[in-house]
């Protein structure tokens, strides 16, 4: 089957919940992918940061195959020999005491919400069913009913009510609003260090530090959603580390934790917070399964041992500076951190998608977000000459 036939088949049998670029990928290796016709492209999206280690990283694939030859699933009815070592490694990397493994990012966010509420009732002693969680306008934490209940994007909510109560909205980056929103019933503030889906929106310097101070002062949990920004994407292991004294009470992790081959997510926190759970309170049949746990431990080792955080910091700074040199009449702003960059297109120049389609024709895959922004997030294994290649393609399309 050719590209046209495969797309037609997919659109015939698939619910219409995505609008992908008109390309059919058949193979991937490192930062490169090939379509069904054999044309080569650089992947500058990394499956929304799930491929920080690149496509089919040899060490991760070896772990996947080796573990698949032993045992893949035990459920949490029994212990397995892979979950404990993975959680220990994750706690070391995140500088936390305890972790709770799940599968998808949305599951991890749901876990964080449940944790915060139970902590609020059992530890903070908030009155039953009165717990409040503060979230930011234009956030993206997933697509479950509870998570879209705290979204401010109309499309994400349209047709999915009634919604889960207990959320209060403040503007992203506005610490004064956060302070005013906190009440005795506030149990947590859930925030992305950089709003990815909203268009790579950056908070003002010191915002997370201020949020940390307010949460500490008011006995509120600071929960940082690092599903897209974590594990090296922004040039730090976690994006909150760009600020001093901003360590959260809980980190939500997903995407790259599975090394691009298996869905793995987790929340990491202190024993005082995650210690609120008792057997039966929360769980997942596949959460912490030996196949996913083995893959995740290797995925973490690759990030650390191959110095992908440092590579992201160095080459991300270089890429951002080089992109800003492009003389383009179409660009409103270029912003980001590490290898997490948004190129905002002026509304007078149309939407970002046509630019992404032109980049695709040049052999470079990027994707629009919120109509006006080209999101650039190549695998963290990328090299300087490949960054120069990105800049040359962006220059051709934007100029």
N, C-alpha and C positions, 0 to 999 in steps of 0.2 A: 504493500500500500504506500502511496505517496503522501506528501504533506497534506494536500487538499483532502484526500480521502480519510486520513486519520483524524483531522480536525472535524470533518463532517460527521464521522462516526462518534467522536467524543461528544460533540454538541447535540447529537441525536439522543444519546443515552445518559448524558450527565445533566444533573440539575444546573440551572444557569446562575451559579453563585460566584463565578469568577470571570474576569475579562482578560485572559492571557494574551500576550503578544502572539502573532500568527506564526509560530515556530514549533516544530516537534523535535524534541531532544531525544537522542538515543544512546548517548555515551558521554561519560565525563571522566576527567583525570586532572587532578591539581586544580588550576584556575581555569581550565579549558573544558568546553563541551562541544559535541558534534551533533548536528541534526541528522535526520533519517537520510538525507541526500549526501551526507559526508562533509558538509560545510562546517568549518571550525569557528567558534566564537569564544571570546573571553567572558566569563561569568562575573559580572560586577554587581550582582545582587546577593549571591551566596545563600539563596533560599531564605531571605530575610534574616541573615546572620546565623543560620543553622549550619553553615558550611565554613566556619572560621578556619578549620583545618584543611579545607580544600576537598574536592571530590575524591572519594575512594582513597583516602590516605592509607598507604601500605600497612602501617602499624595497626591502624584501626580495623582495616579489613581482615588482617591476620587474626586479631583478637576475636572478631565476629565469627570467622570460620572455625577457629579453634574451639570457642565456647559452644558453638552450634553442634559440634561433634561430641559434646559432653552432656549438658543439660540446658534447656532454654527457659523453662518455666516450672516453678514449684508452687506458686501462690504463697501468700504470707501465712498459710497454715503450717508451713515448715520453714526452718532456717535454710539458707543456701550459703555456699562458701564464697560468693562474690559480692553480696550486698554490703556486708560489714567493711571490707577493705575499700570499697568505692566511697562509702559515706565518710570513712575516716579521711580519705584523700580529699574529698570535697570540703570537709570541715577545715582541713589544713589550708587549702587554697583560699577559702573564704574567711578564715580566722574566726570561725564560729564553733560552738560546742556540740551541736546536734543537728541532724537533718532528717527530713521526712521525704522519701522518694515517691514520685508519681510518674506520669507518662508525658503529658502534654503541658504546654505553657499555661493554657486556660485552667487545667486541673490544679496546677501549682498555685495560681492566683486564687482559685476557689479554696484551696487548702489554707492559704494565708488569711483569707477573709474569715474562714471558720475558726482558725487559730486565734485571731484577734478578738473575735466575739467571745469565744470561750474564756480566753484570758481576761477579758473585760468583766465577765460575770463571776468567774471563780477567784480572780486575784484582785482586780480593781474594785470589785463589788458594785458594779453598775446594776441598777434594777433590771429584772428580767425583761427581755424584749425591748429595751430602751437603748441598746448600744448603737453608737453612730461611728461611721468611718468617713473621713474626709478624703475626697479625691479631687483631681484637677480637671478643669475644662479641657476638652480636646484630647483626653487620655485615650489610650488603647491598651486594654489589659486582656482582651480575648472576646469570645462571642457566645458564651453561655448566657442563659436568661438572667442570672444574677449579675454577671459582669456587664452585660449591655444595660442593665438597670442603673449602672453608675456611669454610663456613657452619655456624652452630650451630643453625639453625632446622630442626627435624625434618622438616617438610613439604617443604622445599626439597631434602632429601636422600633422602626416602623413595622407594625403587624405582629409584634412579639409580646405585648402586654397581656395580663397585668404584670407589673414589675416588682422586684424585691425592694422593700423599703430599707431605710437605715443608712442612706448615703447623703452627704452634703458636698456641694460643689464650690470650689474656689478657683480663681484664675491661676494658671501655672506661672510660677516665678514670683508671685506676690505674697511675701511673708506676712505683710500686714493683714491681708484677708485671712490667711491661715490662722493667725492669732485670734482674730475676731470670731472665727468659726468654731473654735474649740470651746466645748462646754464640759461640765462634769460627766456627761454621758459619752464623751468622745473616747473611743478605745484605740483608734489608729489613724494614721495619715499614710495613704497609699499613693506613691508617686513614681514616675519614670524620671531618672536623672536627665535624660534627653528624650523628648517626645518624638519617637521615630515615625509612627504612622501619620502623625499630624504634620510631618514635613521636616523632620530633623530640627525641631525647635529647641533652642538652648535657653536655659534659665540664666538669670544674672549671676555674676560671681558672688559667692557667699550664700546663695539661696538655701542650699542643702544644709550648710552649717547652721544657719538661722533656724531652719526647720528642726534640726536636731536639738537645738537649745529650747525651742518652744515645746517639743515633745517631752523632753526630759523634765522641764519645769512643770508640766501639766499631767505627768504620768500617762503619756500617750505613746503607743508603739509607732516607731517610724519604720515603715515597710517600703523597701525600694524594689521596684520591678526592673530587674536586670536581664530579662529574657532576651531582648535584642542587644542591649548595650553591654552585657557582661561577657566574661571570658575573653577579654583582650580586645574587643571590638573598638573601643575608644582610645586605646593606648595605655590603659590601666587594666588590671585584671577585672575590676569593676568600676563603672563610671563614677560612682559616688566618691571614689578615692582621689579624684581631681581636686576635691576640697578638703581642707583640714577639719578634723574633729567632726566629721559628718557620718560616722559609722552608724548604720541603721540597727534596729533591733531584729530585723528579719530581712533576708534577701530572697527574692523569687528568681529562680534560675531555670532555664530550659534551652531550647534550640541547639546551640553548639555543644551542650553537654552530651548530646547523643552522637557527636562526631559526624553528623550528616548521614548516618546510616540507620539509626534506630531512635524512636522517640523516648527521651528520658528527661524528666524535670524533677525539681526538688525545691523545698523551702529549707533554708538554713537559719538557725537562730541559737538562742541560749537554752540551756536546760530549764531555766525558770519559765520560759515562754512555751516551748514545745512540750514541756513536762505536764501541761494541762491535759494532755490526751491520755485516755485509758483504752484498753483493748475493746474494740467495737465502736469507738467514737467516730472513726474515719478510716478509710482504707481504699485499696485498689487491688484487683486480682493480679494485674501485671506490674503494679508499682514495686520497684526493687527486684524485679525478676533477674535471674543470673545472667542472661544474655545482655540485657540492657545495662546492668551494673558493670559487667566486664568491659563493655564498649565505653561506658562513661569514664571509667578509671583510666583507660588508655587515652581517651579524648583529652582528659585533663593533663595527663603526662606529656602529650604532644605539645599542648599549649605552653607548658612550663619548660620542657626540655629543649624545644626548638626556638624558644625565646620569641614566640609570636606576639606577645604583648609589646615587647620592645620594638619589634618590626612594625607593628601597627602604629606605634607612637612616632617612630622616625619617618616612615614612608607616608603616613597620614598627614603629618605636618608638611612634608614636601609636596604631596598631591594638592593639598588645600592651597598652598602658596602658588603653585604652578597654574592651577585653575583660575585663580584670581587675576592672573596676568593675561588671560584670554580677552581680546578686544571684541566683546559681543554686544550688539544692540538689544539682545533678547533677555539678558540676565538681570534679574532684580537684586539677587543676593546669593552669595555662596557661603555656607556655614557648616560647621561640624566639628568633630573631634576624632582623632585617630582616623581609621578607615571607615568612618561613618559620616558621610558628607551629603548634604542636600544642595542642589543647584535650583534655585527658584526662578522660574520663567515669568517674565512680565505678562500681565493679563493682556496687554496690547499686542503681544506676540502670539497669543493663543494658548492652548494648553500644553502640558509637558509631553503628553503621549506621542504626538507626531515627531518630537525630537527623539524619543526612545525608539520609535520605529526606524528613524533614519540611522540611529546608532546601530540598531540590529542589522541593517543593510551594510554597515561598515564592519560587521563582525564583533560588535560589542553589545552585551546584554545588560540593560539597566531597566528600571521600571518606575513609572510615575507613582506618586503618592499625593493624595488630596489635590488632584488636577494640575497643580502648578509646579510641582517639585520633582526633579529627577533625583532618585535616591542612588547613591554610589556606595557600595559596600562589598568590595571584592574580598576573596579569601585572604586571610592574614599571612599566608605563605608567599604572597606576591613579592616580586623583586623590582628593583628600581627601574630597570629598562622596560619592564612591563607597565609600571606607572607612567613612564614617558609615552608609551603606546596609547594608554588611556587619554592622556592629555592631548595627543595629536588627533585622536578621533573626536574628542570633545571640541577641540579647536575648529576642526573641519565642519562639524555640525552646527556649532553655536555661532560661528563667525559668518 
